[in-house]
């Protein structure tokens, strides 16, 4: 039996949606450095141009981009046409794209952002899977990985809207449905549910003094996740090490979601009080 500690994806082809920033950017970089051909998909053409000319300049022809609105079916077709014309095959699809969060809807039941969440996080992964299935089925190691969230199972009223929570939950059920649908074609479909993550190419939650101690208090592994943590999990689900895993949602949150919320909050308050007392005494 051979175990691959650091999977090589030399010669493989991967589509990464939502790759212009955050987790998608980190995953695209991981696959590029692991030798894969990468098609980065995002709606923001300016950010894609910047990435291609600077961030991924060393990748040369192994990194291509396409500016596409993947809420539109014809743009999804363009994505598949682009990756096939550029690289000739498809091995992996990583669905990272998500709408920007509308803060006005976070605490309300307003559905004005529902359409964008439904299209990007529920409909698009299914459309791309359907369009790419013929190419994926020809791969000796085909996989689709959807990026969900622990907010697909729990509620964060201050940070995400009703639409975001429901769409992430639906994405996880779509993952299971696609796993059954495409199993006979040899295509594995899984999802990753990140917790608190310091995203690549953007503000990092652990750099906020207000949250840094709190993260340590309520997370068993005492830190926020990194894009490398998420990329490592995605890489595992795309590697032959996971050849008998499909239809699963892997939680990557440092243990955050397994804690009972009241005791975690009480512990955090107690530690905060201890810190305040220590600061006052040592002034």
N, C-alpha and C positions, 0 to 999 in steps of 0.2 A: 504494500500500500504506500502511495506517495502523498505526502502532505506538502502543500505549497504555502510557506509562511508569508511570502511576499509575492502575490500572484503577478505574473507578467502578462500583459495584454498586447504584446507585440503583434502587430498585424490585424488585431481586432478592430471593429468599427463601432463607435458608440454615438448615439444622439443624446445630447443633454439639453433639455428645455429649461428656460429661466436661468441661462448660464452667465448673464452679464454681471451678476453680483451674488453675494450671500453664499448659501450652501451650494447652489448650482455652479458658481464660479470655482469653488473649492473642489468639487467633484470633477469638473472639466480639467482642472489642472492636474489632479491625481492621475486621471486616465492618460493625459498627454505624457506625463513623466513615466508612466508604466508602458509606454510604447504604442498606445492605441491611436487610431485615426479618430478624430473627434469632430463632430459637427455641432457647433454651439448655436442654439436657437434662442432668440429673445425678440421682444417687440421694439427694444430700444436700439436703433441702428447706430447711433453715435457711440454708445458704450461698446457695442460689438466692434466697431472700427478701432476704437482705442485698444481694446483687448488684443485684437489681431496684430496691430502695429507695435504694441509695446509688451504687454503682459505675456503674450504667446508668440512673440516674434521669433523665438528660437525654434518653434515647432515647424515653421515653414509650411509645406504642403500638407502636413499631417493634421493641421488645425484649420478648419473652414467654418465660416459663420453664415447664417441666413437670418435676416430680419423678417420676422413673420408674426402675424396676428393669428395665433393658433386657436382662437375662438371661431375662426372661419374655416370651414372644411377645405376650401380650395387652397388655403395657405398650408394646411396639414399635408395636402397632396404635394405641394411645392417642396416641403421639408423632405419627404421621402424621395422625391425625384432628385433633389440636390445631393442627398447623401449617397444615393446609388450612382449618380453620374460622377461624383467626386471620388468615391472609394470602391464602388462595385458590389458592396455587400452591407448587411446590417447584422450585428451580433447582439447589441444591447440598446435598450432605450431607458433613459433615466428621466422620469417626469418630476422636475423640480418647480416648474412654473406655478406661480400663484399671484393673484391680484394684489395691488397695493392696498393696505388697510385703510379704510375710511373711518377715521376716529369718530365722526359724527354718528356712526351706526353701532359703536361698541356697546353702549348701554341701552339700546333701543331694540324694538322689534321691526324697525323699518327695513323693508326688503329691497331698497333701491340698489344694494350691491349684490343681491342674490344672483342675478343673471351672470355676472362676470365670474363669481365663484363657481357656479354650476358648470359653466362652459369650460373654464380652464382646468378645474380640479376633478370634475366628474366626466364630462363628455370628451374632452380632448385626449386623455390617456387611452380611452376606448377607441376613439377614431384612429389615433396613431398606431395602436396595436393591430387594429384590423387592416390598415393600409400596409403595414410592415410585415404581417404574418407570413406572407409567401417568401419573403427574404429571410426572416428569422428562422423559419423552418428548415432552411438549407444550411444553417450554421450548426457546427458540431457542439456548440455550447451557447445557446441563446437564452437571454434573460431580460426581463423587464423589471425595473425597480421603481416603485412610486414613493415619493417623499411625502409622508403623512405628518402627523404631529401627535404628541400626547394630548393635545386639545381635541383630538378626535374622540377621546374617551372621558375627558374631564373638562370642566368649565373654568375659564379665566375671564370673568366679566369685565375686567379693567383693560384687557389687552386685545381681545378679538371679538368680532361680531358673531351674532347668531349664524350668519351665512358661512363664516369661516369654519366654525365648529361643526356644523352639519355637513359641509362639503368634505372636510377631512374625514369624518366618520364614513361618509358614502364612498370616499376613495378607498378606504380599507375594505369595504364590502365588494367594491369593484375589483379590487386585487384578488379576492378569493374567487369571484365569478370568472375572471379572466384565467386564473390558474386552472380551473376545471375545464374551461372552454379550450384552452391551448395546450393542455397536458399531452394530448395524443400527438401533437406536433413537435413535442420535445422542447417546448418553450416554457421556462419557469417564470412565474410571476410572484413577486414578493413586495413588501413595503418596509420602509424604515420610519419609525416614529421618534423624531428627536425631541429632546426637552429644551433646556436653556442652552443656547449655543452662541459662542462668539463667532459671528459670521465673517467670512472672508470679504474684504473690500467694502467694509461698512463699520458703523459704530459697534463696539464690543461691550456687551452687558457687564462683563467683569471689570471693565475699566471705570465703571460708574461707582464712586465710593459709596453711594447710597445703597447699592445692591450687593457689593462684593462680599461683605460680611454675612449678609442674609443668605447668599448662595451657599457659602460654606456651612452655615447653620442648618439648612434644610436639605442639603444634598449629601447622601452617604459618602460619595467620593470627593466631597469638599471642593468642587470646582465646577465651573461651567464647561460644557462640551466645546470642542473645537471642530472646525470643518474637517480636520484630519480624522477625528473620531467618526464622523458621519461617512466620510469617504472610505475609511477602512471597512465599515460595515457594508457599504454598497459594493465595494470590491469583493468582499467575501461572498455576497449573494450573486455576483457575476462570475465567480471563479468556479472551477471544477470541484473545489472543496465543498460546495453546497449543491452538488449535482442531484441530491435527493430531497431538496427542500423547495417547496412551492406552496403558495397560498398563505404564507405566514406574514405577520407584522412583527418586526423586531424592534423592540423599544430600546433606544440608545439615549439614556437620560441620566446616567450616573446614579441610578437608584431613586431619583426624585419621586417618581410616581408610585413607589411601593410604600411610602411613609403614610401613616395615618395623619390626616391634616391637622387635627386639633393638637396632638402631642408635638408635631413638628413646629407649629406656630408658637406653642407655649415655650418650647425649648429656645426658639429664636428670641422671644421676648425676654426670657431669663438671661440669655447671654448678652443681649443688648443692654440690659440693666447693669450687668456686671461691668461691661465696657464703660458705660457712662459713669459709674462709681469710680472705676480706676482712673479715668481721665480727670474727674473732679479732684480726687485726692492728690494726683501728681501734677496739678497745675502750678 
